[in-house]
Amino acid sequence: MKAILILAIALASFIINAQEVSKSFLIVSSTKNYNAALKSAQRAANEMGIPLNLRNCYKDKEEGLTSSEVCGCGEKHGYIPRGRGDDGAYISIEFSSSYANFAPDYYIVVVSSGEEENVKSLLPKAKAFNNSAYIKKSNVYMGCMH
């Protein structure tokens, strides 16, 4: 009986952890001022030749960022951090409080997200735009939003 309980706990832990995936994020700037982040994102898109995609997110006083987009389920989920199936090279503004191990309450300008090798390939281009560009990893929740 004790072995079954230990196995059940281990399985539950695996299922819970399986809903999080490690992703890499290439960041070119961070600020507590949304308008400054927007200017940086627009400039990065122009100078780096990478599309700007704000993902229908906008500044929210209480949440940092939010979205009025309606999910396929018919509900509004608000801000959903980048990395849940929307990886790749495009410039967005994200809210750092939504990422594990990121300093809270910053608007971060992200150039690329996904597998580390793919993100790393754009680092030289990002450093040409801003020498302090860097890559940071975070676990992203991939489970159900309901």
C-alpha positions in Angstrom: 0.0 0.0 0.0 2.8 2.4 0.9 4.5 1.7 -2.5 1.3 2.6 -4.3 0.9 5.8 -2.4 4.5 6.8 -3.2 3.9 5.9 -6.9 0.7 8.0 -7.0 2.5 11.0 -5.4 5.4 10.7 -7.9 2.9 10.4 -10.8 0.9 13.5 -9.7 4.2 15.5 -9.3 5.2 14.5 -12.9 1.8 15.5 -14.3 1.9 18.9 -12.5 5.5 19.6 -13.6 4.8 18.4 -17.2 2.5 21.4 -17.6 5.5 23.7 -17.4 8.1 23.9 -20.1 11.5 25.8 -20.0 11.7 28.5 -22.6 14.4 31.1 -23.5 13.6 34.8 -24.1 15.9 37.3 -25.9 15.3 40.6 -24.2 16.6 43.9 -25.6 15.2 46.3 -22.9 13.2 46.5 -19.7 11.6 49.4 -18.0 8.8 50.2 -15.5 7.3 52.7 -18.0 5.0 51.2 -20.6 5.4 54.1 -23.1 9.2 53.8 -22.9 8.9 50.0 -23.6 6.6 50.7 -26.6 9.1 53.2 -28.1 11.9 50.7 -27.6 9.9 47.9 -29.2 9.0 50.1 -32.2 12.6 51.2 -32.6 13.9 47.6 -32.3 11.4 46.5 -35.0 12.5 49.2 -37.3 16.3 48.8 -36.8 16.4 45.0 -36.5 13.8 44.3 -39.3 11.8 42.0 -37.1 8.0 42.4 -37.0 6.3 44.0 -34.0 3.5 42.0 -32.6 1.9 43.3 -29.4 -0.5 40.3 -29.4 -3.5 42.5 -28.7 -2.0 43.3 -25.2 -2.1 46.7 -23.7 -1.2 48.4 -20.4 -3.4 47.8 -17.4 -3.0 49.7 -14.2 -3.7 46.8 -11.9 -2.4 43.8 -13.9 0.5 45.4 -15.8 -0.7 44.1 -19.2 -4.1 42.7 -20.3 -6.0 41.7 -23.4 -9.6 41.9 -24.4 -9.2 39.0 -26.8 -11.8 36.2 -26.5 -10.5 32.6 -26.3 -12.0 29.8 -28.4 -13.8 28.8 -25.3 -15.7 32.1 -25.3 -13.9 33.6 -22.2 -11.5 36.4 -21.8 -8.3 35.3 -20.0 -6.6 38.7 -19.9 -2.8 38.7 -20.4 -1.3 35.4 -21.3 2.5 35.5 -21.3 4.4 34.8 -24.4 5.7 31.2 -24.8 2.5 29.1 -24.9 2.7 28.1 -28.6 3.6 31.5 -29.9 7.4 31.2 -30.0 9.6 32.6 -32.7 11.2 35.9 -33.8 8.9 38.8 -33.4 9.1 41.8 -31.0 6.6 42.0 -28.2 6.2 43.7 -24.8 5.7 41.3 -22.0 5.1 41.8 -18.2 8.0 40.4 -16.2 5.8 39.5 -13.2 4.3 36.7 -15.2 7.6 34.8 -15.6 9.3 32.7 -12.9 12.6 34.2 -11.8 12.2 37.5 -13.5 12.3 40.7 -11.5 8.7 41.9 -11.0 6.8 44.8 -12.5 8.9 45.5 -15.6 7.8 45.8 -19.2 10.3 43.8 -21.2 10.9 44.0 -24.9 11.3 40.5 -26.2 12.8 39.8 -29.6 12.5 36.0 -29.7 11.3 33.1 -27.5 11.5 29.4 -27.7 14.3 26.8 -27.7 17.6 28.2 -26.6 19.5 27.5 -29.8 16.9 29.3 -31.9 16.8 32.3 -29.6 20.6 32.4 -29.4 20.9 32.8 -33.1 19.4 36.3 -32.9 21.6 37.5 -30.0 24.3 39.1 -32.2 21.6 41.1 -34.1 20.0 42.1 -30.7 23.4 43.2 -29.3 23.9 45.4 -32.4 20.7 47.1 -31.4 21.4 47.2 -27.7 24.7 45.9 -26.4 23.0 44.9 -23.1 20.6 42.5 -24.8 20.5 39.1 -23.0 18.8 35.7 -22.9 16.9 34.6 -19.9 15.1 31.3 -19.2 11.8 30.8 -17.5 9.3 28.0 -17.1 6.1 28.6 -19.0 2.8 27.1 -17.9 1.3 25.1 -20.8 -1.8 23.7 -19.0 -5.4 24.6 -19.4 -6.4 28.2 -18.7 -9.8 27.2 -17.3 
